[in-house]
């Protein structure tokens, strides 16, 4: 790639947690697909809000209220621009799970009818499966899954076949949290659109790690979480076209989301406020805006380049270990910085415990993707996942830790 | 003790060569449970003999070394005991059986899954219900 490589050592100094020790060892944090660490500027933005202008938004005309509203709406604008849309197209939610549930309740219940088909894929996270199972059950629709190729990429043949049944909704992940597979969502959404379907893309693992332009993706709905992109927990976004949001029913009702309330009926606030009932998560929304500014200062292209180099190195180093089994595509061009694996007969939880003793944090388990685990024919996998502050040293430490587990388990 | 010592000394042998592993044709108790965190599974069968004693006990399952080894060791401990002994069994007994490893809260659930299955089965057989207050399940 042409852009200048990131200076990892300098970046790491921005993340106070990375200097802590775990069991006396340097923290090697490789659980970024679960949640990322926060730079000092994000932490400071939360402290600044609560120490200098904590106030509710959109109601109070005093100075603090005006400042809080400006910061909250400023964050909406930054976050929207970060993914190539306008502020009015972005609804703040708790995270991707709340976003899919919002679409299920506010769009799905009205638009998915008896006999309709909902298409998901085998590589979805539970947050993009269970709401649709519930909707299918409630409205008498059918939920089907697009299959995968043996290398963990999406099976386009299976997709084309299922599109012939004219699905009402196609919902798919931009990037698998287990396999790392990056789906060509622009193409897949265009195919879905031609088949007459509404589309939702789960961007929880893509927006934090690569440049994403939701307009170019072309989905009707696009969702992501703040805490996986260096922001605070409890904040995320649902992006959707204004006209679509306007047609939809409210999700939750109460304060903030109304225009007028009479004894018997109410009218709704404009979008996106119609979908932000109650006092919103002001501080964390502001923190997400700071995370976006921080990521932009690095550049998402450089973040992706860095993670791709780490991934390439990790795959080379780890697949050389006897007994190491990698899941998902080996081509780093179609894979994000996620390495799911099993190691001989060492159960992922035993491996994670042994690695923890070395200060290495990985995830072990089913990764909230049980249908995918069944497809892989495993109960669980271990998963190392990267962000921009990870280094080659981290991967060397992981490899040494795996070999240590191999020694203990006499592999 | 470090996990290296823990796995080396006790667990590994039982994980690779589980004692009392398998199913029985004739049994009086059959109980099963899973640990949603890890996906560990344990199924235990018991044949009750004279004097309400555990005449035969077997288990099957899959999961991490801690869950499988702990269940296997527990079947050895339980064999020949009276059923009411199961009521007096505590998590401290399990930790002692495992050599008091230093387990974090999430791995404790792996260690205790076998005991939970044993208690659910035996309590049910004795006409009671095992209230699992120690092990809140989390996904």
Interface residues (C-beta under 8 A of the other chain):
Chain A: X345 X346 X347 X348 X349 X350 X353 X354 X356 X357 X364 X365 X366 X368 X373 X379 X380 X404 X408 X409 X410
Chain B: X2 X3 X4 X7 X8 X12 X16 X37 X38 X39 X62 X63 X64 X65 X66 X104 X107 X110 X139
